[in-house]
Amino acid sequence: MKKVYIAGMGMCRSTLTLRGEEAVRSSGLIIGAKRMLGEFPEIHAEKVVEFRGAKIAGIVRRYSGEVITVLVSGDTGFFSAADGLIRALSSVDTEVEVIPGISSMSYFFAKAGIPWQNAAHISCHGRDCNVADYVRRNRYTFILTGGNTRDIGAGLVSAGFEDLSVLIGENLGRESESIKSALAEELETMDTASLTVLLVCNPSPDDSVPSGIPDSRFIRGDVPMTKSEIRSVVMSRLALRPEETFVDIGAGTGSVTVEAGLALWKGKVFAVEKNADAADLISQNCRKFHVGNVNIVNGTAPEALAEIHIPDAAFIGGSSGKAEEIVRALCGMNPDIRIVITAIAIESLYDAVNALSSVGMDPEVCQISSARSRKAGSLHMMTGQNPIFVFSAGGKNE
């Protein structure tokens, strides 16, 4: 049986562990990226430039020797090619040993003189990433940029984090290594190397997930808003999980959008709103609350739903008389979707019942009547709010 070592090389040969060095020296074949192989000029083993798991598995299968080392950058357990490589080699008759290395995160934090055990980390290399919401929740957020430094900067600025301090590490472990600091807003116009990492420092992190945020905290305009008491019930019925995708239809001021964005810090929120002024208010409120995972779609449902990802849950605060069409469209996207609808007008109650019944949903309905105090001279009087009906339905356990 062939022996295959998968060795994390860290940043360069000087960060390769002694165990990794021994594996390289014992191998008749070494596979890896060109820059990695170039660091072993004195070793005369056969060297093959390759980094794709399936291709490497084929090379290993055809190799007639006994010992092979595959070099991967960084640490084998930190956003590494090692994971896919292990799966690819499972179909080849080999004994695989994984040798960990020094990750770019541990290396960079050591250079900065900061402990990293409580830091958040995220990779934007070849994937969509939600940096702002990690930054909001954590004092330190380490980012593998994948060369997307400017986009990351734009996302931080959009979420109101332009003044945060950022440490920038380029070409770690190489002769051209550079570590410098900047403000988040400077990233938008900065040219950086493709091998760049960032450390965003937030001195006032907030990982709370508030429900029923006071109405006065939102930027208001002449646009409808789901009030705090109703919003609390809506959020409880939606039962959002951090990694889910959610759509707020008829988003208005964006109060539900914001609370959903705070809850879905690993997920996505789509706010569908036909009013351009309201869409601008949503953007302002997202910035105020440092929410970075909201996509605003200026249009009318159900047509605008073509622009969103498949949702796990939806809130319909305004349907423009198209409740049934919207519900049918949502269920067409995801048969197990959770839907919450609010209604205040009697005609809207009828529309909500018909819409949910048309797709075989049996909604739970609650009616909420609340009152708020107001000063009347030296006394406080209660002023009743309009009663609201909340319909909730859907989900696998309906």
C-alpha positions, 0 to 999 in steps of 0.5 A: 500500500502506498503511503501518502503524506498531506503536509501543511507547509505554513507560509513557506519552507521555514514554517514547515514542521520537522515532521513535514520536512521528514515526510518530504525527504522520505518521498519519491514523489512530491506534489504541490503548487509551483512556489512550494516545490521551488523551495526544495531545490536540493531534494531530487525526488520527482516533483509534479505541479498540481493542486486539484484533488481529483488530478492528484488522486490520479497521479497517486494511483499511477505512481509506481513508488511507495511514498508520496508527499502532497504539500498544501499551504497553511494548516491542513485544518484551516480552509485547506485543500487537504479536506477535498484531497482526503476525500479524493484519495479515499478511492485510491489504495493508500495509507494517508497521514495528515501533518498539520502546519502553521495557519496564516491566522496563527502566524499573523496574530503572532506577528501582531502580538495578539492572542487569537483563541477568541477571534472570529475567522472567515474566508472570502476566497472563492466564496460569498462572505458576510464580513460586516456581521462577523465584525459587528459581533467580534472584537477581532475578525481575521479574513482570508481575502482571496484578493477581494480587499476592495470589496471587503472594504466596500462592505464594511463602509456600507455597514457603517464600519468605515472608521474601524482599524484594520491590520493588513498582512501581505505575502506572509512568510516571504521576503516581500512580507508586509504588515501595515495598518489602515482604516476600513474605508481606505481598503476600498481604494487600496491595491494589495497582493493576491495573498493578503489577510486582514484583521479587523478590530472592533473595540465595541463588539455586539453579538446580541440578537434583539427583538422588538427594538424600540421604534424610536431607534429606527430612522423614520420617514413617511413609510409604514413600519411594523411596530415593536410589539408586533415585530416581537411576535413576528420574529418569534413565529419566524423562528430564524436560525443564523445560517438561513435565508429570509425574505421581507416582502413589503419591507417598508422602513426595514424594521423586520429586515434589520432584526432578521439581519441581526439574527441571520448573521451567517445567512442572507436577508432579501428586502423586497420593496417597491417604494424607492424612498422606502428602499433608501430608508432600509439601507440607512437603517441597515447601516445604522445597525451595522447589518451587512447581510441585507440585499435590497430588491426595489420591485414588486412581489411576486415578480421581484422574487426572481432576484432572490435566493431560495428562502427558508422563511418569509414575512409578508408585511405588504402584498399590494393585493397579491398575497395569493400569488406571492404565497404560491411563488414562495412555496414554489421556491421552497415547499417547506418555507415558513411564512408569516403574514400580518394584516390590519384591514378586514379585507386583508384577513380574507386575503391572508386566509385564502392565500395560505389555504390555496397552498394547503397551509393551515395557519395559526392566527393570533390577534394582538392589541396593545396600548402605549402610555402617553403623558396627560399633564402629570398623569400617564394615559394609555393609547390603544394601537390598531389590532393586528392579526398575525398568520403563521404557517409552514415548515416541515413540522406543520 
